[in-house]
Amino acid sequence: MRTKLGVVVASLALTVGTTAILTAGPAEAGTVTQATLTINNGHHKAKGQYGNFIGFMVGGVTDGAGNPVDEGRADLQRKQPGKGWKTVMSFVDPTTLTIADYGSKAKGNVRYRLHYLGDATYAPTYSDVVTVTTLWNFKDTSACPNGHCHISGKLIPKARHHRILVQVKHGSWKRYRVLHTSVKGSYKVGVTGSRNGTKYRIIIAGTKSIVATSKRYRVIRY
């Protein structure tokens, strides 16, 4: 019998005296501003496998009437898991910011925001946060040579001794094997099929930088 493998990739003080009343009002604030930052054509969230394109970021600063602000500095800031906000790019003209290809590929879980510092005329402000979620990528080498199937591959980025749970579906998902990648980030496990197709899935454990990622397979014997 032959076997084949199907794959499915699955936030004023007031002083009163006896002869006079003195009052002090708040200092006059600068003109209200609004900063914007989006990714992938107007979205605030993006998700993709490590190294894959997720879209370009675009930002800008306007006043309360929606007119572009072309004075003052704007900083693109990044926050990685467990770390504080860090300025990664600065712009002296915050009118419209096309941030080239910076951040256009998924390289780890990260958040971005635009910080307009303001000047003598315009008030400082922050944009809404853009959140990027990164999944594991892998080079899939699963196959069925001579009718003997295996699920195999190599993690991208490389991660040695990383945990991968293999499950098989018999009514519900049940544990089949627990793998740990080699020093080169590769993994392999033998699987068997059935005439109707036996379903398997791998669940690659998450880290601070990359979320847990799953991939499904169907092994058919015919």
N, C-alpha and C positions, 0 to 999 in steps of 0.2 A: 504494500500500500504506500502511496505517496502522501506527504504531509506538506502543508504550506502555512505560512505565517502572515496574518493580517495585522496591520498596525493602525491605531488611532491615537494621535497625539492630543493626547488630551491637555478735623480739627481747631477875702477883703476886710480888710480890717476897718473898724469904725471906732473913732475916738471922739468922745464928747467932753467938752470943757464947759466952764460956767459962762464964758463969753463967746465961744465959737464951736462949730461942729466941723471936724475935718474928716473927709472921706477919701479913700483910695480905691479906684477901680482896677480891674485886671489889665495887664498889659495887652495891647492890641495884637491879635493873632494874625499870622500871615494868611494869604489867600488859600482857601481850601483846595487840596489837590487829591487826585485819585491815581494810584499806580495799578497797572494791570500786567499780568504775566500768564500766558497760556502755552499749551503744547499741543502739537498735532491738530492744527486747525480749530483752536478755540476751546480746548478741553483743559481741565485742571488735574486730570489723572491719566497716566499712561502705564501700560504693562507690556512686557516683552521678555523673551528669552535672552540670556546673556549674550551681548555682542550684536543683537539684532537692532535694526532701525526702529525707533518708536515715534519719530516726528521732530520737527523743529520747534524751538521756543521763540515766542515773539512777545515783546513787552512795550510799554509806553507810559507816559505820565500826562494827565490832562488836568485842567482846573475845574471848578465847580460847574462851569457852563459847558464843559466838554471840549474846550479849546486846548490844543497841544501846548505843553509847557516845554520851552526850549532853553531854560536857564536852570542852573544848579546841576548837581551830580546825582547819578543813579547807580547803585551797586547791585549786581546780581550776586545773591548769596546762596550758599549750599549748606545743607545739614545732613551729615551721614549718621547712621545709627550710633548712639552713645556719645556723640560729639556735639559741640556747639555750632552756631551759625558762623560761616566763614565766607568772606568776600572773595569771589573767584574772577569777577570781571567788573570794570568800572566804565561808565559812559559820561562824557561831558555834555552830550546833547541827548536828553531823555525823551525827545519827541516820539520817535518810533524806533524800537530796538529789535532788529533782527539779529539774533545771537549766533549767526552762522551755523556751524554744525555742532557747537558745544552742547553736550547733554543729549544729542540726538540718538545715541545708542544706549541700550540698557547695559550698565556696567556695575550694577548693585543698587540696593534700595537707597533712595535718596529723596530729599525734599529741596525745592528751590523757592525763593521769593525775591521780589524786587524791592529794594530799599531806596526811596528818594530822600535825599538828605535835606532838601529845601534850601532856601537862601533868604535874602532880606525881604523878598516879596512873597514867596510861596512857602507854605507849611510843609514839613516833612511828612512822609507817609510810607506805609508798607502795602504791597500787593497781597492778594490771596496766595496761598501756598500751592505750588504744583508738586504733586506726589508721583514718583516713579517707583513701580514695583517690578523687581527683577526675578525671573524664574531661571532654573537651571537650563542650560543647553547641553547637548550631548551629540556625539557622533555615534549613530546607531548602527551596529554591525550584526544585528539579529538575523538568523538565517536557519534553513533546514537542509543542511548537506546530507545527502543519502537518506533522507527521511528522518534524520535525528535533529530535532529543533533545539535551539538555544536562544535565550534573550541575552544580548550582550551590547556593550557600548563603552564609551569613554566620556567622562564628564568634562564640560567646558563651563567655567575654568577648571583646570585640573585640581582635584582634591583627593589626597591620599587617605586611606583608612576611613573613608566617609560611609556612613550607614545608608543602605538601600533596602527597604522592605519590599519583598515580592509576595503578592497575594494571588490566590486563585478563586474564581467564583463558582461556588456550589450552593446555589440559592442566595447566599450572602457572601461577601468577600471574607475569605479566611486566609490566615497566614500560611505561606508556602515555604519561604526561605528568608533569611536575613543575610544580606551580603555586606561586605566591606570592600571598598575599592582598593586596588593595588597602589603602589607608590606612583604609578603613572596615571592613576585616576580611572582605570578600566575596571569592568565588572562582567561576569558571565554566569549564567545558570541554565541547566538543561530543563526543558519542559516537554510535556506530552500533550497530544491533541485528541480529538474525538470527531466522529462524523458530523456532528452538529456544530462543532467548534468549541473549544475550551477557552474561556476568557481568563487572562492574566493581567495584572498591572504591577508596575513598580512605583514606589513612592520614595523619592529622593529626599532625605531629611533636609530641613531648612537651616539656615545660619542667620546671623544678624544682617548680612548683606544680600542674601538670596532666600526667597521663600520656598517652602516645601513644594515639590513639583512631581506630578504623576504622569504616567504614560501607559496606555492600554494596548494589549495585544490579543489576538484571537488565533488559536492554533487549530487547524482543521486537518483531520486525517481522511484521505479519500483514495 
